[in-house]
Each structure stands twice: as structure tokens, then as C-alpha cells.
Amino acid sequence: MNELDPANKALAEIEAHERECRLRYEAIEESLERGSKRFDKLENMIWGIYGALIAAVIFPQVLKLVT
């Protein structure tokens, strides 16, 4: 009895499908995690630009008061 009966064959195919899906979801999760880290870096860069812009506006006014 080399052949699997239809129920066992279907079960084997479902299990193989679940293994494939598990691998895909792990890859998706890793990709999302990398993307999240990149967005955190970009957010920090934007906050730095805000600070530089504010300093560029305020610094000349402070110089006027001092001179």
C-alpha cells in the first residue's frame, strides 16, 4: 500500500501548505521589522531638521538683540 488514501494525501498537502505559509509569514514579519527600523531612523532625522529650522529662525533674531 504505497499510495496514501485521499484523506491522508489531503492532510499531507495541507501540512505542506502550512509550512510554506509559516515561512512566508516569517519573511513578511522580518521585512516589516526592518521597515519599522528605517522609519524610526527617518523620524529622528525629521526631528533634527525641525530643530535646525527653528535654530535658523531664532539665531539671527538673538544676534540682533545682542548687537
N, C-alpha and C positions, 0 to 999 in steps of 0.2 A: 504494500500500500504506500507507494511513493508520492502519490498526489494527495494534496490536502483537500478535505471536503470543503464545500463552498463557504461554510461559516468560518472555518479556521483560516481559509485563504483571505476572506474579507477582513478578519481580525488582524492578520499579519499586515495587510495593506494599510489598515487604519493606524497600526502601531508605527509603520514606516513613515506614514504621513505625519504623525505626531512628532516623530524625531526630527524630521525636516523642518517642521514649523517651529519647534523649540530652537533649533539652530538659527533660523531666520529671525525669530524674535530676540534672541540674544544679540545678534548682529545689529538689529534695529536699536536695541537699548544702548549698546555701546556707541553707536552713531549719535544718538540723542544726547548722551552724556558728553561726548566730545563737542557737540554743537553748543551745549549749555556752557561749557567752559569758555568757548570762544565768545559767546555773548556776554559773559561776565567780564572778560577782558575788554571788549568793546565798550561796555557800560562804564568801566573805570576810565577808559580813555575819554569818553564824552564828559564825565565829571571833571576831568583835568582840563578839558577845553573850556568848560564853563568857568572854572577858576581863572584861567588865563584871560578870558574875555572880560571878566569882572575886574581883574587887576589892570588890564589895559585901559579900562574906562576910568577907574578910580585913581590910578597912579598919576596921570597928568594933572588931575584936579588937586591932589595933595601937593604936587610940586608947585602949583600956582600959589597955594596958601603959604608955603614955606618961603618962596621968593618974594 
